[in-house]
Amino acid sequence: MITAYVLVEGAPGKNVKNVRDQIRGLAGVKSAELVTGPYDIVVQIQGKDINELSKVVTDKMLSVKGVGKTITLMIIS
């Protein structure tokens, strides 16, 4: 299994708690927590390979209304 963290910036005017709750329900998402700083949500995702992780972010997470931009941080050790 490959693990990554995704930093999520909420879209302006959207309730980030609702966005976080929607993200938590996505397959491949292990946790999603509200944080302070330039990003609103930190999400931990897992998949069998990089292609699966990519699908979690691009096909699932970015389709959630209220997700602005994301940055994905792959765990390497």
C-alpha positions in Angstrom: 0.0 0.0 0.0 1.1 3.5 -0.8 0.1 6.4 1.5 -0.1 10.1 0.8 -1.4 13.3 2.5 -3.5 15.7 0.5 -3.6 19.4 1.5 -7.0 20.8 0.5 -7.9 24.4 0.1 -11.6 25.0 0.3 -13.4 27.0 -2.4 -14.3 30.5 -1.2 -17.7 30.7 0.4 -18.0 26.9 1.0 -18.5 25.3 4.5 -15.2 23.4 4.9 -16.8 21.1 7.6 -19.3 19.9 5.0 -16.5 19.5 2.4 -14.4 17.5 5.0 -17.4 15.3 5.7 -17.9 14.5 2.0 -14.2 13.7 1.6 -14.3 11.3 4.6 -16.9 9.2 2.7 -14.7 8.6 -0.3 -13.1 5.2 -1.0 -9.4 5.3 -0.4 -9.6 8.1 2.3 -8.3 7.0 5.7 -8.8 10.4 7.5 -9.7 14.0 6.8 -9.1 16.7 9.5 -9.7 20.4 9.6 -6.5 22.4 10.2 -5.3 25.9 10.5 -3.0 27.7 8.1 -3.1 28.2 4.3 -5.0 24.9 3.8 -8.3 23.9 5.4 -8.2 20.1 5.4 -5.5 17.5 5.6 -6.5 14.1 4.1 -4.7 10.8 4.4 -5.3 8.5 1.5 -4.1 5.0 0.6 -4.0 2.9 -2.5 -2.3 -0.1 -4.0 -0.2 2.0 -6.4 0.3 5.6 -7.6 -2.4 5.2 -10.2 -5.0 4.4 -7.6 -3.9 7.3 -5.5 -4.2 9.6 -8.5 -7.7 8.4 -9.1 -8.7 9.1 -5.5 -7.5 12.7 -5.9 -8.4 13.5 -9.5 -11.6 11.5 -10.0 -13.1 11.6 -6.5 -11.7 14.3 -4.3 -11.7 17.1 -7.0 -15.3 16.3 -7.8 -16.4 17.2 -4.3 -18.2 20.6 -4.4 -16.2 23.1 -2.3 -12.7 21.6 -3.0 -10.6 24.4 -4.4 -7.0 23.2 -5.0 -5.0 20.4 -3.6 -1.4 19.4 -3.1 -0.5 15.8 -2.7 2.4 14.7 -0.6 3.6 11.1 -1.1 5.1 9.3 1.8 8.4 7.8 0.8 9.6 6.1 3.9 
